[in-house]
């Protein structure tokens, strides 16, 4: 059973990430974040819609998604993080489904291997 996502307006999502509704964000390393979502299937659909030309995740990739909760922290100086790990239900906590860059690389490599082996299977 999955936790229901909270109303983002009652969380720290805007203070931390500038989002007021569920959204897909990317990190400089290529990681993809579905903010405000707790279900992998919903995150899968959101990521597919946000990346029509990029690597679209499959249902197999959804098994590698990671659900984490974050909340606002008070940075001591410029450059300090504004988010910290949090527990579900904690005051201000918001969910993020993460598709890490390393998991994307694994998916690309696996699909490349399958595609390379497909002609060999037909020839056999």
TAJOPE-V930449 format. One record per residue. PHI is phi in whole degrees, -180 to 180 (none if undefined). PSI is psi in radians with two decimals (NA if undefined). NEAR is the number of other C-alpha atoms within 8 Angstrom. Layout:
phi->(PHI/PHI)
psi->(PSI/PSI)
near->(NEAR/NEAR)
//
This chain:
phi->(none/-100/-71/-72/-70/-76/-68/-61/-68/-100/-121/-90/-58/-69/-63/-88/-124/76/-113/-111/-140/-51/-150/-109/-124/-123/-97/-57/-82/100/-63/-115/-122/-100/-86/88/-120/-117/-101/-58/-64/-69/-61/-57/-64/-64/-67/-60/-67/-83/-127/-63/-102/-91/-74/-87/-69/-107/-63/-64/-65/-59/-66/-92/-62/-122/-92/-132/-117/-133/-147/-73/-126/-87/-67/-80/-149/-56/95/-72/-64/-102/-117/-143/-60/-138/-101/-56/86/-66/-54/84/-67/-133/-86/-140/-92/-111/-112/-65/-60/-65/-70/-67/-62/-63/-62/-62/-64/-64/-66/-65/-66/-62/-65/-70/-82/-58/-63/-68/-69/-69/-70/-76)
psi->(2.40/2.55/2.52/2.46/2.51/2.85/2.04/-0.43/-0.30/0.23/-3.09/0.16/-0.70/-0.75/-0.62/-0.73/-0.14/0.39/2.46/-0.18/2.85/2.38/2.79/2.21/2.72/2.60/2.82/-0.50/-0.03/-0.10/2.56/2.36/2.14/1.79/2.35/0.21/2.49/-0.27/2.23/-0.65/-0.68/-0.73/-0.72/-0.84/-0.72/-0.75/-0.73/-0.75/-0.57/-0.30/1.13/-0.53/-0.17/-2.90/1.92/2.23/2.68/3.10/-0.56/-0.67/-0.59/-0.46/-0.39/-0.12/2.57/2.20/2.17/2.73/2.45/2.80/2.94/2.47/2.68/1.88/2.44/-0.55/2.86/2.40/-0.28/2.61/2.59/-0.07/2.72/2.69/2.51/2.98/2.58/2.39/-0.19/2.56/2.13/-0.12/2.48/2.56/2.61/2.17/2.17/2.28/1.69/2.65/-0.66/-0.62/-0.59/-0.72/-0.70/-0.74/-0.76/-0.78/-0.74/-0.79/-0.63/-0.70/-0.78/-0.76/-0.66/-0.60/-0.35/-0.81/-0.56/-0.64/-0.62/-0.67/-0.45/NA)
near->(2/5/5/5/9/9/6/13/9/7/13/13/18/11/7/10/6/7/8/8/7/10/9/11/8/8/8/5/5/8/11/13/12/15/13/14/13/14/8/11/8/9/12/12/8/11/13/10/7/7/9/7/5/5/5/9/10/7/8/7/11/11/7/8/11/7/9/10/12/13/16/13/8/5/9/5/5/5/5/7/7/9/9/9/8/10/8/8/5/7/6/10/16/16/15/14/16/12/12/10/10/6/10/10/8/8/9/8/8/8/8/8/8/8/8/8/8/8/8/8/7/6/5/4)
//
